[in-house]
Amino acid sequence: MQKVILIYFIFINVAAFVVYTFDKFSAKVGASRISEKELFTFSLLGGFLGATLSMAIFRHKVSKNSFLLKHIIILLLWIGMIVYYFGFLNELNFSR
């Protein structure tokens, strides 16, 4: 089961990176944009690392404080869930 979860997280983070990057370049050329709700959905579904990486590399949405605050809240929620899963449930064994 852990391998399925790992594959899911790799997939959702690559997808989030691509979507955030696509939105940045759409903004540059004046094309239609992806809504913030959809961007946050990718982060909430687990793509928070890919989203953060795209935001850092392409400086996407980093000057919009309301977006950053929501993104940071999502990051903290995921960090809390990961710490709980690995720390309190003691599920560190990915070799099963």
N, C-alpha and C positions, 0 to 999 in steps of 0.2 A: 504494500500500500504506500509506503514511504517513497518508493521510486516513482509511482504515479503522481504523487504530490510534487515531487521534485521536477518531473517533466512538465507538469501543469505550470509551476512557477516560472520555469524557463520560458515556456511558450507565452504566458501572459505578460511577462516583462519585456520580451522581444516585441510583442504586439503593441504594448504601451509605448515603448521607445519609438516605434515606427509611426504610430498615430500622433504622438506629440510632435515629432519631427515633421511629419506631413503638415500638421496645423501651422507650424512655424513658417514653413516655406509657402504655404497657401497665403498666409498673412503678407509675406513679402511681395508676392506677385498679384495680390488683390483678388485671389480666387475665393470661392465659398469656404467658410471655416467650419471647424468641428466645434460644437457647443461645449462650454465648460462642464456642463452636466455629463456629457459623454466622456470628456477627459477624466473627470473625477471617477466615473464608473470604472474605467480601466484601473485606476489606482486602488479603488475599494476592492476590486476583484483580485488584487494581489500584484498588480503591475506597478507598485509604488517605486521600485528600484529603477525600472526602465524609464518611468516618467521623470524621476529625479535626475537621472543621467542625461536625458534629452534636455531637460530644463537647464542643467548646468553647462552642457556643451554648447547649445545653441542660444542660450540666454532667453529662453522662451518663458514668458509670463513671470519673470523674476522681478519686474518693476511694479507688478500689480499686487499690492499688499493683501487685498481680500482673497485673491487666489492663493497666494503663498500661505496665508494663515490656514485656510482649509486644507491645503496640501500637507502642511506640517501636522495638523490634527490627524489626518489619515496616516501619516508616517508613525506618529506616536501610538495610534491604535494598533497598527500592525506590529510595531516593536513590542508593545505590551502583550499581544497575542503570542508572538514568537517566544518571548521570554517565559510566558506561562507554559506554553507547550513543551519547550525544551527543559525549562528549569523545574517546574512543579510537577509535570507529568512524567519527567525523566524519559523522554522519547528520543534520545540521542542516537540510537542504533539505526542507521540507514542501511545496514548491510543485510537486512532480512529480505 
